[in-house]
Amino acid sequence: MGVKGKLIASVEVKCGGHPIHDILHTSTHYISDISPGKVHKVVIDEGETIKVGSIVSWKYSDDGNDKICKSVIEAADYQKKSITWKVIGGDLLELYNFFTITTSHDQQWTTWTLEYQKKTEDTPEPLVFLGYLLHVTKDIESHLLK
């Protein structure tokens, strides 16, 4: 068994966390238009727009490399403004036995939580990926402030 880890980062957003949650929850497929240099394509493979059980595929660039991520929505709570994705395929699973991404939003903050288990002790912490998510958040914020 690999080493389990959890990273949490919050970023202040001038537009408020709730509008960012709304983009992630109801307009996920537009993120590639909002942040085209980072997110190339978002496809809902199965299910409806971000509902529990929906399967979403992401094509993105992280740290200068093109990558893919296939995830299933484990939880979506519109009242608490949170979404949890469990990664079920793609590049992240080459390094980690499991990987879960949760985003939550409140007044002026967006928080990303990554929970994972490394395949080996030498596997790096996913700090670059966490930074990537924060940059995408800021791209969404800039889009909303226009």
DSSP file (Angstrom, degrees, kcal/mol; ACC not computed):
  #  RESIDUE AA STRUCTURE BP1 BP2  ACC     N-H-->O    O-->H-N    N-H-->O    O-->H-N    TCO  KAPPA ALPHA  PHI   PSI    X-CA   Y-CA   Z-CA
    1    1 A M              0   0    0      0, 0.0   118,-0.1     0, 0.0     3,-0.1   0.000 360.0 360.0 360.0 138.1    0.0    0.0    0.0
    2    2 A G        -     0   0    0      1,-0.1     2,-0.4   116,-0.1   117,-0.2  -0.250 360.0 -80.4 -83.3 175.0    1.2    3.5   -0.9
    3    3 A V        -     0   0    0    117,-0.1   115,-2.9   114,-0.1     2,-0.2  -0.611  43.6-136.4 -78.8 129.9    1.3    6.5    1.3
    4    4 A K  E     -A  117   0A   0     -2,-0.4     2,-0.3   113,-0.3   113,-0.3  -0.586  27.1-179.1 -85.1 150.2   -2.0    8.4    1.6
    5    5 A G  E     -A  116   0A   0    111,-2.8   111,-2.2    -2,-0.2     2,-0.3  -0.966  19.9-161.0-146.8 163.1   -2.1   12.1    1.3
    6    6 A K  E     -A  115   0A   0     -2,-0.3     2,-0.4   109,-0.2   109,-0.2  -0.954   7.9-173.6-147.7 125.2   -4.4   15.1    1.5
    7    7 A L  E     -A  114   0A   0    107,-2.4   107,-2.9    -2,-0.3     2,-0.4  -0.964   3.3-173.2-119.6 138.7   -3.7   18.6    0.2
    8    8 A I  E     +A  113   0A   0     -2,-0.4     2,-0.4   105,-0.2   105,-0.2  -0.998   6.8 171.4-132.7 131.1   -6.1   21.6    0.7
    9    9 A A  E     -A  112   0A   0    103,-2.4   103,-3.0    -2,-0.4     2,-0.4  -0.999  11.0-164.4-139.6 138.8   -5.7   25.0   -0.9
   10   10 A S  E     -A  111   0A   0     -2,-0.4     2,-0.4   101,-0.2   101,-0.2  -0.937   3.2-165.6-119.7 144.9   -8.1   28.0   -0.8
   11   11 A V  E     -A  110   0A   0     99,-2.5    99,-2.1    -2,-0.4     2,-0.3  -0.996  22.6-122.6-131.2 135.5   -8.0   31.0   -3.1
   12   12 A E  E     -A  109   0A   0     -2,-0.4     2,-0.4    97,-0.2    97,-0.3  -0.567  27.0-162.6 -74.8 136.4   -9.8   34.2   -2.6
   13   13 A V    >   -     0   0    0     95,-2.8     3,-1.3    -2,-0.3     4,-0.1  -0.986  17.0-151.2-126.5 127.1  -12.0   35.2   -5.5
   14   14 A K  T 3  S+     0   0    0     -2,-0.4    -1,-0.1     1,-0.3     3,-0.1   0.766  97.9  55.6 -67.1 -26.7  -13.4   38.7   -6.0
   15   15 A C  T 3  S-     0   0    0      1,-0.2    -1,-0.3    93,-0.1     3,-0.1   0.553 118.3-107.3 -82.8  -7.0  -16.5   37.4   -7.8
   16   16 A G    <>  -     0   0    0     -3,-1.3     4,-0.8    92,-0.2    92,-0.3   0.112  22.7 -95.7  91.1 149.9  -17.4   35.2   -4.9
   17   17 A G  H  > S+     0   0    0     90,-1.5     4,-2.2    89,-1.4     5,-0.2   0.805 112.8  67.9 -71.1 -30.1  -17.2   31.5   -4.6
   18   18 A H  H  > S+     0   0    0     89,-0.4     4,-2.3    88,-0.3    -1,-0.2   0.900  97.6  49.8 -63.7 -43.1  -20.8   30.8   -5.6
   19   19 A P  H  > S+     0   0    0      0, 0.0     4,-1.9     0, 0.0    -1,-0.2   0.869 110.8  51.5 -63.3 -33.2  -20.6   31.9   -9.2
   20   20 A I  H  X S+     0   0    0     -4,-0.8     4,-2.3     2,-0.2    -2,-0.2   0.916 109.0  50.4 -67.8 -41.4  -17.5   29.8   -9.7
   21   21 A H  H  X S+     0   0    0     -4,-2.2     4,-2.6     1,-0.2     5,-0.2   0.915 107.1  55.1 -59.5 -42.3  -19.4   26.8   -8.2
   22   22 A D  H  X>S+     0   0    0     -4,-2.3     4,-3.0     2,-0.2     5,-0.7   0.900 107.9  48.4 -60.1 -40.6  -22.2   27.5  -10.7
   23   23 A I  H  X5S+     0   0    0     -4,-1.9     4,-1.5     1,-0.2     7,-0.2   0.947 115.4  44.2 -63.2 -47.4  -19.8   27.3  -13.6
   24   24 A L  H  <5S+     0   0    0     -4,-2.3     4,-0.2     1,-0.2    -2,-0.2   0.822 121.0  41.4 -66.4 -30.5  -18.3   24.1  -12.4
   25   25 A H  H  <5S+     0   0    0     -4,-2.6    -2,-0.2    -5,-0.2    -3,-0.2   0.882 132.4  13.4 -87.4 -41.9  -21.8   22.6  -11.6
   26   26 A T  H  <5S+     0   0    0     -4,-3.0    -3,-0.2    -5,-0.2    -2,-0.2   0.634 132.2  37.2-114.3 -16.1  -23.9   23.7  -14.5
   27   27 A S    ><< +     0   0    0     -4,-1.5     3,-2.2    -5,-0.7     4,-0.4  -0.106  65.2 136.5-129.3  36.1  -21.6   24.9  -17.3
   28   28 A T  G >   +     0   0    0      1,-0.3     3,-1.9    -4,-0.2     4,-0.3   0.854  68.8  62.5 -53.2 -39.9  -18.7   22.5  -17.0
   29   29 A H  G 3  S+     0   0    0      1,-0.3     3,-0.4     2,-0.1    13,-0.3   0.642  96.8  60.1 -65.5 -13.8  -18.4   22.1  -20.7
   30   30 A Y  G X> S+     0   0    0     -3,-2.2     4,-1.9    -7,-0.2     3,-1.1   0.537  77.7  88.9 -89.1  -7.3  -17.6   25.9  -21.1
   31   31 A I  H <> S+     0   0    0     -3,-1.9     4,-2.9    -4,-0.4     8,-0.2   0.848  82.2  58.8 -61.1 -32.5  -14.5   25.7  -19.0
   32   32 A S  H 34 S+     0   0    0     -3,-0.4    -1,-0.3    -4,-0.3     7,-0.1   0.798 107.9  46.6 -67.3 -26.2  -12.5   24.9  -22.1
   33   33 A D  H <4 S+     0   0    0     -3,-1.1    -2,-0.2    -4,-0.2    -1,-0.2   0.820 115.3  46.4 -78.2 -33.2  -13.7   28.2  -23.6
   34   34 A I  H  < S+     0   0    0     -4,-1.9    -2,-0.2     1,-0.2    -3,-0.2   0.862 130.7  19.6 -76.7 -38.0  -12.9   30.1  -20.3
   35   35 A S  S >X S+     0   0    0     -4,-2.9     4,-3.3    -5,-0.2     3,-1.5  -0.510  72.1 159.8-132.2  63.1   -9.4   28.6  -19.8
   36   36 A P  T 34 S+     0   0    0      0, 0.0    -1,-0.1     0, 0.0    -2,-0.1   0.754  72.1  58.1 -65.3 -25.3   -8.4   27.3  -23.3
   37   37 A G  T 34 S+     0   0    0      1,-0.1     3,-0.1    23,-0.0    -5,-0.1   0.701 121.4  26.7 -75.0 -17.7   -4.7   27.2  -22.5
   38   38 A K  T <4 S+     0   0    0     -3,-1.5    23,-2.6     1,-0.3     2,-0.6   0.754 124.2  43.1-112.1 -38.8   -5.2   24.9  -19.5
   39   39 A V  E  <  +B   60   0A   0     -4,-3.3    -1,-0.3    -8,-0.2    21,-0.3  -0.951  56.4 176.1-116.3 116.2   -8.5   23.0  -20.3
   40   40 A H  E     -     0   0A   0     19,-2.4     2,-0.3    -2,-0.6    20,-0.2   0.845  66.2  -4.3 -88.7 -36.5   -8.8   21.7  -23.9
   41   41 A K  E     -B   59   0A   0     18,-1.8    18,-2.7     2,-0.0     2,-0.4  -0.968  49.2-165.3-161.5 139.7  -12.0   19.8  -23.7
   42   42 A V  E     -B   58   0A   0     -2,-0.3     2,-0.4   -13,-0.3    16,-0.2  -0.996  16.9-179.4-127.7 125.1  -14.6   18.7  -21.2
   43   43 A V  E     -B   57   0A   0     14,-2.6    14,-3.0    -2,-0.4     2,-1.0  -0.987  26.5-141.5-128.6 130.7  -17.1   16.0  -22.2
   44   44 A I  E     -B   56   0A   0     -2,-0.4    12,-0.2    12,-0.2     3,-0.1  -0.811  23.5-178.5 -88.1 104.7  -19.9   14.5  -20.1
   45   45 A D  E     +     0   0A   0     10,-1.9     2,-0.3    -2,-1.0    -1,-0.2   0.877  65.7  10.5 -74.4 -40.2  -19.6   10.9  -21.2
   46   46 A E  E    S+B   55   0A   0      9,-1.4     9,-2.2    -3,-0.1    -1,-0.2  -0.999 110.9   8.7-142.6 141.3  -22.5    9.5  -19.1
   47   47 A G  S    S-     0   0    0     -2,-0.3     2,-0.2     7,-0.2     6,-0.1  -0.451  87.4 -53.0  93.1-164.3  -25.3   11.2  -17.2
   48   48 A E  S >  S-     0   0    0     -2,-0.1     3,-0.9     1,-0.1     2,-0.3  -0.519  78.9 -50.8-109.8 176.3  -26.3   14.8  -16.9
   49   49 A T  T 3  S-     0   0    0      1,-0.3    -1,-0.1    -2,-0.2    -2,-0.1  -0.309 112.9 -34.4 -54.0 109.7  -24.5   18.0  -16.2
   50   50 A I  T 3  S+     0   0    0     -2,-0.3     2,-0.3     1,-0.2    -1,-0.3   0.859  92.6 144.9  37.2  68.8  -22.7   17.3  -12.9
   51   51 A K    X   -     0   0    0     -3,-0.9     3,-2.7    22,-0.0    22,-0.3  -0.916  63.1 -78.4-121.7 154.7  -25.0   15.0  -11.1
   52   52 A V  T 3  S+     0   0    0     -2,-0.3    22,-0.2     1,-0.3    -4,-0.1  -0.279 121.8  24.2 -53.8 130.4  -24.0   12.1   -8.9
   53   53 A G  T 3  S+     0   0    0     20,-2.6    -1,-0.3     1,-0.4    21,-0.1   0.189  88.4 134.2  96.1 -14.9  -23.0    9.2  -11.1
   54   54 A S    <   -     0   0    0     -3,-2.7    19,-2.6    19,-0.1     2,-0.5  -0.410  48.5-141.7 -66.1 142.4  -22.1   11.4  -14.2
   55   55 A I  E     -BC  46  72A   0     -9,-2.2   -10,-1.9    17,-0.2    -9,-1.4  -0.940  19.4-171.4-110.2 127.5  -18.9   10.5  -15.9
   56   56 A V  E     -BC  44  71A   0     15,-2.9    15,-2.9    -2,-0.5     2,-0.4  -0.959  10.0-155.8-123.7 132.8  -16.8   13.4  -17.1
   57   57 A S  E     -BC  43  70A   0    -14,-3.0   -14,-2.6    -2,-0.4     2,-0.4  -0.909  10.7-165.7-108.4 137.2  -13.7   13.3  -19.3
   58   58 A W  E     -BC  42  69A   0     11,-2.9    11,-2.1    -2,-0.4     2,-0.5  -0.971  11.2-165.9-121.8 133.0  -11.2   16.2  -19.2
   59   59 A K  E     +BC  41  68A   0    -18,-2.7   -19,-2.4    -2,-0.4   -18,-1.8  -0.992  33.5 151.0-113.2 126.7   -8.3   16.9  -21.7
   60   60 A Y  E     -BC  39  67A   0      7,-2.4     7,-3.5    -2,-0.5     2,-0.5  -0.931  46.0-116.1-150.3 166.9   -6.0   19.5  -20.2
   61   61 A S  E     + C   0  66A   0    -23,-2.6     2,-0.4    -2,-0.3     5,-0.2  -0.964  31.3 176.1-112.0 127.2   -2.4   20.8  -20.0
   62   62 A D  E >  S- C   0  65A   0      3,-2.6     3,-1.5    -2,-0.5    67,-0.1  -0.990  71.2 -10.0-133.6 123.3   -0.6   20.5  -16.7
   63   63 A D  T 3  S-     0   0    0     -2,-0.4    -1,-0.1     1,-0.3     3,-0.1   0.848 130.7 -54.1  58.2  35.6    3.0   21.5  -16.3
   64   64 A G  T 3  S+     0   0    0      1,-0.2     2,-0.4     0, 0.0    -1,-0.3   0.491 116.4 109.3  81.5   3.6    3.4   21.9  -20.1
   65   65 A N  E <   -C   62   0A   0     -3,-1.5    -3,-2.6     0, 0.0     2,-0.3  -0.918  69.7-122.1-116.9 140.0    2.1   18.3  -20.8
   66   66 A D  E     +C   61   0A   0     -2,-0.4     2,-0.3    -5,-0.2    -5,-0.2  -0.628  43.3 170.2 -76.2 133.4   -1.2   17.3  -22.4
   67   67 A K  E     -C   60   0A   0     -7,-3.5    -7,-2.4    -2,-0.3     2,-0.3  -0.880  25.1-141.2-139.2 167.4   -3.1   14.9  -20.1
   68   68 A I  E     -C   59   0A   0     -2,-0.3    23,-1.9    -9,-0.2    24,-0.5  -0.949  10.8-173.0-130.5 154.8   -6.5   13.3  -19.7
   69   69 A C  E     -CD  58  90A   0    -11,-2.1   -11,-2.9    -2,-0.3     2,-0.5  -0.964   5.8-165.2-147.2 127.9   -8.6   12.6  -16.6
   70   70 A K  E     +CD  57  89A   0     19,-2.7    18,-3.2    -2,-0.3    19,-1.5  -0.970  21.8 172.8-114.3 129.0  -11.8   10.6  -16.5
   71   71 A S  E     -CD  56  87A   0    -15,-2.9   -15,-2.9    -2,-0.5     2,-0.4  -0.940  26.9-142.3-137.8 155.3  -13.9   11.1  -13.3
   72   72 A V  E     -CD  55  86A   0     14,-2.4    14,-2.8    -2,-0.3     2,-0.7  -0.941  30.8-115.5-114.9 141.0  -17.2   10.1  -11.8
   73   73 A I  E     + D   0  85A   0    -19,-2.6   -20,-2.6    -2,-0.4    12,-0.2  -0.660  33.8 176.2 -77.4 114.4  -19.2   12.5   -9.7
   74   74 A E  E     +     0   0A   0     10,-2.5     2,-0.3    -2,-0.7    -1,-0.2   0.814  67.6   4.6 -86.4 -34.6  -19.4   11.0   -6.2
   75   75 A A  E     - D   0  84A   0      9,-1.4     9,-3.0   -24,-0.1     2,-0.3  -0.992  53.3-178.8-153.2 142.4  -21.2   13.9   -4.6
   76   76 A A  E     - D   0  83A   0     -2,-0.3     2,-0.6     7,-0.2     7,-0.2  -0.909   6.6-179.6-143.5 114.0  -22.7   17.2   -5.6
   77   77 A D  E  >> - D   0  82A   0      5,-2.7     5,-2.1    -2,-0.3     4,-0.9  -0.899   8.1-176.5-119.7 101.7  -24.3   19.4   -2.9
   78   78 A Y  T  45S+     0   0    0     -2,-0.6    -1,-0.2     3,-0.2     5,-0.0   0.841  85.1  55.4 -68.2 -32.0  -25.8   22.6   -4.3
   79   79 A Q  T  45S+     0   0    0      1,-0.2    -1,-0.2     2,-0.1    -2,-0.0   0.922 117.0  34.9 -65.0 -43.7  -26.7   23.8   -0.8
   80   80 A K  T  45S-     0   0    0      2,-0.1    25,-0.5    26,-0.0    -1,-0.2   0.485 108.3-127.3 -88.9  -3.3  -23.1   23.5    0.4
   81   81 A K  T  <5 +     0   0    0     -4,-0.9    24,-1.4     1,-0.2     2,-0.3   0.940  62.7 132.0  57.6  51.6  -21.7   24.5   -3.0
   82   82 A S  E   < -DE  77 104A   0     -5,-2.1    -5,-2.7    22,-0.2     2,-0.4  -0.972  37.1-171.9-135.8 151.9  -19.4   21.4   -3.3
   83   83 A I  E     -DE  76 103A   0     20,-2.1    20,-2.5    -2,-0.3     2,-0.5  -0.997   8.2-158.5-138.5 137.2  -18.6   18.8   -5.9
   84   84 A T  E     -DE  75 102A   0     -9,-3.0   -10,-2.5    -2,-0.4    -9,-1.4  -0.981   6.7-168.6-121.7 125.0  -16.5   15.6   -5.4
   85   85 A W  E     -DE  73 101A   0     16,-3.4    16,-2.9    -2,-0.5     2,-0.6  -0.928   8.8-154.8-109.5 132.1  -15.0   13.9   -8.4
   86   86 A K  E     -DE  72 100A   0    -14,-2.8   -14,-2.4    -2,-0.4     2,-0.3  -0.943  22.8-129.0-103.7 122.5  -13.4   10.4   -8.1
   87   87 A V  E     +D   71   0A   0     12,-2.8    12,-0.4    -2,-0.6   -16,-0.3  -0.557  33.7 169.6 -72.6 126.4  -10.8    9.8  -10.8
   88   88 A I  E     +     0   0A   0    -18,-3.2     2,-0.3    -2,-0.3   -17,-0.2   0.413  62.0   5.0-118.3  -2.8  -11.4    6.5  -12.6
   89   89 A G  E    S+D   70   0A   0    -19,-1.5   -19,-2.7   -21,-0.0    -1,-0.3  -0.977  84.2  58.9-170.0 162.9   -9.0    6.8  -15.5
   90   90 A G  E >  S-D   69   0A   0     -2,-0.3     3,-0.9   -21,-0.2     4,-0.2  -0.567  91.2 -33.3 108.9-170.0   -6.2    8.9  -17.0
   91   91 A D  T >> S+     0   0    0    -23,-1.9     3,-1.7     1,-0.2     4,-0.5   0.796 122.0  63.1 -62.9 -35.6   -2.8   10.2  -16.2
   92   92 A L  H >> S+     0   0    0    -24,-0.5     4,-1.7     1,-0.3     3,-1.2   0.853  97.4  58.9 -61.2 -33.1   -3.3   10.7  -12.5
   93   93 A L  H <4 S+     0   0    0     -3,-0.9    -1,-0.3     1,-0.3    -2,-0.2   0.533  89.9  71.3 -77.8  -3.4   -3.9    7.0  -11.9
   94   94 A E  H <4 S+     0   0    0     -3,-1.7    -1,-0.3    -4,-0.2    -2,-0.2   0.784 114.4  25.5 -74.1 -26.6   -0.4    6.3  -13.4
   95   95 A L  H << S+     0   0    0     -3,-1.2    24,-2.4    -4,-0.5    25,-0.4   0.653 123.0  51.0-106.7 -22.2    1.0    7.7  -10.1
   96   96 A Y  E  <  - F   0 118A   0     -4,-1.7    22,-0.3    22,-0.2    -1,-0.1  -0.935  61.6-145.7-127.2 141.8   -1.7    7.2   -7.6
   97   97 A N  E    S+     0   0A   0     20,-3.0     2,-0.3    -2,-0.4    21,-0.1   0.872  94.0   2.4 -69.8 -38.3   -3.8    4.2   -6.6
   98   98 A F  E     - F   0 117A   0     19,-0.7    19,-1.7    -6,-0.1     2,-0.3  -0.985  65.9-171.5-145.0 156.1   -6.8    6.5   -6.0
   99   99 A F  E     - F   0 116A   0    -12,-0.4   -12,-2.8    -2,-0.3     2,-0.4  -0.947   2.4-175.8-151.4 123.3   -7.4   10.2   -6.4
  100  100 A T  E     -EF  86 115A   0     15,-3.1    15,-2.5    -2,-0.3     2,-0.5  -0.977   7.0-161.6-125.4 136.7  -10.4   12.3   -5.3
  101  101 A I  E     -EF  85 114A   0    -16,-2.9   -16,-3.4    -2,-0.4     2,-0.4  -0.972   9.0-178.0-120.3 125.1  -10.9   16.0   -6.0
  102  102 A T  E     -EF  84 113A   0     11,-2.6    11,-2.9    -2,-0.5     2,-0.4  -0.982   4.4-170.2-123.4 135.0  -13.4   18.1   -4.0
  103  103 A T  E     +EF  83 112A   0    -20,-2.5   -20,-2.1    -2,-0.4     2,-0.3  -0.978   7.5 178.0-121.4 139.0  -14.1   21.7   -4.6
  104  104 A S  E     -EF  82 111A   0      7,-2.4     7,-3.0    -2,-0.4     2,-0.4  -0.963   8.5-159.0-138.1 156.6  -16.2   23.8   -2.3
  105  105 A H  E     + F   0 110A   0    -24,-1.4     2,-0.2   -25,-0.5     5,-0.2  -0.991  14.9 162.1-140.1 139.0  -17.2   27.5   -2.3
  106  106 A D  E >   - F   0 109A   0      3,-2.2   -89,-1.4    -2,-0.4     3,-0.5  -0.658  60.8 -42.7-137.1-159.2  -18.3   30.1    0.1
  107  107 A Q  T 3  S-     0   0    0      1,-0.3   -90,-1.5    -2,-0.2   -89,-0.4   0.818 127.7 -11.8 -38.2 -71.9  -18.5   33.8    0.3
  108  108 A Q  T 3  S+     0   0    0    -92,-0.3   -95,-2.8   -91,-0.1     2,-0.4   0.114 119.2  84.8-120.5  19.0  -15.2   34.9   -1.2
  109  109 A W  E <   -AF  12 106A   0     -3,-0.5    -3,-2.2   -97,-0.3     2,-0.4  -0.952  48.9-164.8-132.2 143.8  -13.3   31.6   -1.3
  110  110 A T  E     -AF  11 105A   0    -99,-2.1   -99,-2.5    -2,-0.4     2,-0.4  -0.998  19.1-163.7-119.5 129.9  -12.9   28.6   -3.5
  111  111 A T  E     -AF  10 104A   0     -7,-3.0    -7,-2.4    -2,-0.4     2,-0.4  -0.945   6.3-162.9-119.2 134.2  -11.3   25.6   -1.8
  112  112 A W  E     -AF   9 103A   0   -103,-3.0  -103,-2.4    -2,-0.4     2,-0.5  -0.959   5.3-169.2-114.3 132.2   -9.8   22.5   -3.6
  113  113 A T  E     -AF   8 102A   0    -11,-2.9   -11,-2.6    -2,-0.4     2,-0.5  -0.988   1.2-167.2-122.7 125.5   -9.1   19.3   -1.6
  114  114 A L  E     -AF   7 101A   0   -107,-2.9  -107,-2.4    -2,-0.5     2,-0.4  -0.957   4.2-175.8-112.3 125.0   -7.1   16.5   -3.1
  115  115 A E  E     +AF   6 100A   0    -15,-2.5   -15,-3.1    -2,-0.5     2,-0.3  -0.979  21.3 148.6-118.7 135.1   -7.1   13.1   -1.5
  116  116 A Y  E     -AF   5  99A   0   -111,-2.2  -111,-2.8    -2,-0.4     2,-0.4  -0.956  41.9-133.1-157.2 166.1   -4.9   10.4   -2.9
  117  117 A Q  E     -AF   4  98A   0    -19,-1.7   -20,-3.0    -2,-0.3   -19,-0.7  -0.972  29.1-133.1-132.1 119.7   -2.7    7.3   -2.3
  118  118 A K  E     - F   0  96A   0   -115,-2.9   -22,-0.2    -2,-0.4  -116,-0.1  -0.378   6.0-139.6 -68.4 145.2    0.7    7.2   -3.9
  119  119 A K  S    S+     0   0    0    -24,-2.4     2,-0.3     1,-0.2    -1,-0.1   0.838  89.6  12.3 -72.7 -32.9    1.7    4.1   -5.8
  120  120 A T  S >  S-     0   0    0    -25,-0.4     3,-1.1  -117,-0.1    -1,-0.2  -0.934  78.9-113.8-137.5 162.3    5.2    4.4   -4.3
  121  121 A E  T 3  S+     0   0    0     -2,-0.3    -1,-0.1     1,-0.2    -3,-0.0   0.759 115.7  60.2 -66.5 -23.3    6.8    6.5   -1.6
  122  122 A D  T 3  S+     0   0    0      2,-0.1    -1,-0.2    -4,-0.0    -3,-0.0   0.598  76.6 112.3 -80.6 -11.7    8.9    8.2   -4.3
  123  123 A T  S <  S-     0   0    0     -3,-1.1    -5,-0.1   -28,-0.1   -28,-0.0  -0.412  73.6-117.2 -61.9 132.7    5.8    9.5   -6.1
  124  124 A P        -     0   0    0      0, 0.0    -1,-0.1     0, 0.0    -2,-0.1  -0.307  26.3-100.3 -71.3 155.9    5.7   13.3   -5.7
  125  125 A E        -     0   0    0      1,-0.1     2,-1.9    -7,-0.0     3,-0.5  -0.481  39.8-111.3 -65.6 146.5    2.9   15.1   -3.9
  126  126 A P  S  > S+     0   0    0      0, 0.0     4,-2.1     0, 0.0     5,-0.1  -0.197  72.7 133.8 -80.0  50.4    0.4   16.5   -6.5
  127  127 A L  H  >  +     0   0    0     -2,-1.9     4,-2.4     2,-0.2     5,-0.2   0.868  68.9  53.3 -67.3 -37.7    1.4   20.1   -5.8
  128  128 A V  H  > S+     0   0    0     -3,-0.5     4,-2.2     2,-0.2    -1,-0.2   0.916 110.1  48.2 -64.4 -41.6    1.7   21.0   -9.5
  129  129 A F  H  > S+     0   0    0      2,-0.2     4,-2.2     1,-0.2    -2,-0.2   0.898 110.0  51.9 -65.4 -40.1   -1.8   19.7  -10.1
  130  130 A L  H  X S+     0   0    0     -4,-2.1     4,-1.9     1,-0.2    -2,-0.2   0.923 110.0  49.2 -61.6 -43.6   -3.1   21.6   -7.1
  131  131 A G  H  X S+     0   0    0     -4,-2.4     4,-2.2     1,-0.2    -2,-0.2   0.891 107.8  55.3 -61.0 -39.6   -1.5   24.8   -8.5
  132  132 A Y  H  X S+     0   0    0     -4,-2.2     4,-2.3     1,-0.2    -2,-0.2   0.924 106.5  50.2 -58.0 -46.6   -3.1   24.0  -11.9
  133  133 A L  H  X S+     0   0    0     -4,-2.2     4,-2.1     1,-0.2    -1,-0.2   0.877 109.6  51.2 -62.6 -37.5   -6.6   23.9  -10.3
  134  134 A L  H  X S+     0   0    0     -4,-1.9     4,-2.0     2,-0.2    -1,-0.2   0.886 109.2  50.7 -66.5 -37.9   -6.0   27.2   -8.6
  135  135 A H  H  X S+     0   0    0     -4,-2.2     4,-2.0     2,-0.2    -2,-0.2   0.898 109.4  50.1 -66.2 -40.2   -4.9   28.8  -11.9
  136  136 A V  H  X S+     0   0    0     -4,-2.3     4,-2.4     2,-0.2    -2,-0.2   0.905 108.4  54.2 -63.5 -40.2   -8.1   27.5  -13.6
  137  137 A T  H  X S+     0   0    0     -4,-2.1     4,-2.5     1,-0.2    -2,-0.2   0.916 108.1  48.7 -58.2 -44.0  -10.1   29.0  -10.7
  138  138 A K  H  X S+     0   0    0     -4,-2.0     4,-2.6     2,-0.2    -1,-0.2   0.856 108.6  53.9 -67.0 -34.2   -8.5   32.4  -11.3
  139  139 A D  H  X S+     0   0    0     -4,-2.0     4,-2.1     2,-0.2    -1,-0.2   0.914 110.0  47.3 -63.3 -42.2   -9.3   32.1  -15.1
  140  140 A I  H  X S+     0   0    0     -4,-2.4     4,-2.4     2,-0.2    -2,-0.2   0.917 111.0  52.0 -64.5 -42.3  -12.9   31.4  -14.2
  141  141 A E  H  X S+     0   0    0     -4,-2.5     4,-1.8     1,-0.2    -2,-0.2   0.935 109.3  49.3 -58.4 -47.3  -12.9   34.4  -11.8
  142  142 A S  H  X S+     0   0    0     -4,-2.6     4,-0.7     1,-0.2    -1,-0.2   0.896 110.4  51.4 -60.0 -41.0  -11.5   36.7  -14.6
  143  143 A H  H >< S+     0   0    0     -4,-2.1     3,-0.8     1,-0.2    -1,-0.2   0.914 110.9  47.8 -61.5 -43.7  -14.2   35.5  -17.0
  144  144 A L  H 3< S+     0   0    0     -4,-2.4    -1,-0.2     1,-0.2    -2,-0.2   0.783 108.2  55.2 -70.6 -27.2  -16.9   36.2  -14.4
  145  145 A L  H 3<        0   0    0     -4,-1.8    -1,-0.2     1,-0.2    -2,-0.2   0.587 360.0 360.0 -83.0  -9.8  -15.5   39.7  -13.7
  146  146 A K    <<        0   0    0     -3,-0.8    -1,-0.2    -4,-0.7    -2,-0.1   0.508 360.0 360.0 -66.4 360.0  -15.6   40.8  -17.3
